[in-house]
Amino acid sequence: MPDVMTMRNIVLAVAGAFLSVSVFVCLFRASLGPRYTDRIIASSMIGTKIILLIAVLAMAVGNDYLVDICLIYAIINFLSVVVLARSVLERKEGEKEI
């Protein structure tokens, strides 16, 4: 029967591979999105998946400082989505006035 640590490493490797592939799928969606909102949502999903990748890496390596990096990256991701959404709203309001 396999060791618990071996199974844990296999699960973390599979999770990391799945998240990596899904990041590239979201990147493809962000580049094709016909609307700005599609691109904003795809970029938010990319940021969230990268946060998860860093968390998986933190579990695999066993370093606690990577969790702090996850939190900082989550705050930056949230702020970037808010700024992008606000710029899209300002652009829409500018088009309605003209």
Legacy VTK file of the C-alpha trace (Angstrom):
# vtk DataFile Version 3.0
C-alpha trace
ASCII
DATASET POLYDATA
POINTS 98 float
0.000 0.000 0.000
1.415 3.423 -0.921
2.704 5.788 1.688
0.501 8.733 2.742
3.150 11.276 1.747
3.493 9.672 -1.675
-0.255 9.886 -2.244
-0.256 13.496 -1.024
2.497 14.404 -3.471
0.651 12.705 -6.325
-2.579 14.561 -5.529
-0.730 17.885 -5.293
1.037 17.227 -8.611
-2.257 16.407 -10.337
-3.900 19.494 -8.840
-1.007 21.667 -9.983
-1.150 20.239 -13.509
-4.908 20.730 -13.706
-4.652 24.330 -12.473
-1.849 25.068 -14.938
-3.896 23.801 -17.862
-6.951 25.734 -16.712
-4.889 28.940 -16.473
-3.990 28.583 -20.139
-7.638 27.933 -21.031
-8.627 31.121 -19.199
-5.839 33.007 -20.939
-7.196 31.814 -24.268
-10.675 32.972 -23.229
-9.333 36.356 -22.141
-7.701 36.883 -25.504
-10.856 35.908 -27.440
-13.481 37.609 -25.284
-15.734 39.735 -27.476
-16.610 42.071 -24.592
-14.531 43.771 -21.940
-16.518 42.067 -19.195
-15.496 38.644 -20.530
-11.863 39.689 -20.390
-12.194 41.057 -16.863
-13.811 37.860 -15.613
-11.189 35.724 -17.345
-8.364 37.780 -15.847
-9.963 37.426 -12.410
-10.163 33.663 -12.910
-6.508 33.567 -13.948
-5.543 35.425 -10.786
-7.605 33.094 -8.625
-6.094 30.001 -10.214
-2.592 31.364 -9.730
-3.406 31.950 -6.064
-4.478 28.317 -5.854
-1.283 27.227 -7.603
0.809 29.112 -5.072
-1.205 27.512 -2.240
-0.640 24.039 -3.716
3.054 24.842 -4.022
3.069 25.978 -0.382
1.585 22.648 0.665
3.999 20.649 -1.483
7.115 22.497 -0.343
5.979 23.137 3.223
6.940 26.808 3.383
4.622 29.088 5.321
5.725 32.315 3.675
4.066 31.261 0.404
0.668 31.551 2.106
1.448 35.205 2.847
2.277 35.676 -0.827
-1.115 34.133 -1.670
-2.886 36.673 0.514
-1.013 39.601 -0.974
-1.678 38.345 -4.495
-5.391 37.942 -3.653
-5.596 41.570 -2.535
-3.829 42.744 -5.692
-6.113 40.574 -7.839
-9.230 41.997 -6.169
-8.050 45.578 -6.596
-7.158 45.031 -10.254
-10.636 43.651 -10.992
-12.241 46.619 -9.253
-10.106 49.094 -11.224
-10.810 47.341 -14.534
-14.542 47.201 -13.838
-14.568 50.854 -12.932
-12.769 51.810 -16.134
-15.288 49.822 -18.184
-18.167 51.578 -16.417
-16.606 54.983 -17.072
-16.145 54.080 -20.718
-19.810 53.015 -20.994
-20.969 56.257 -19.357
-18.800 58.255 -21.773
-20.377 56.510 -24.751
-23.921 57.204 -23.519
-23.291 60.925 -23.164
-22.083 61.311 -26.754
LINES 1 99
98 0 1 2 3 4 5 6 7 8 9 10 11 12 13 14 15 16 17 18 19 20 21 22 23 24 25 26 27 28 29 30 31 32 33 34 35 36 37 38 39 40 41 42 43 44 45 46 47 48 49 50 51 52 53 54 55 56 57 58 59 60 61 62 63 64 65 66 67 68 69 70 71 72 73 74 75 76 77 78 79 80 81 82 83 84 85 86 87 88 89 90 91 92 93 94 95 96 97
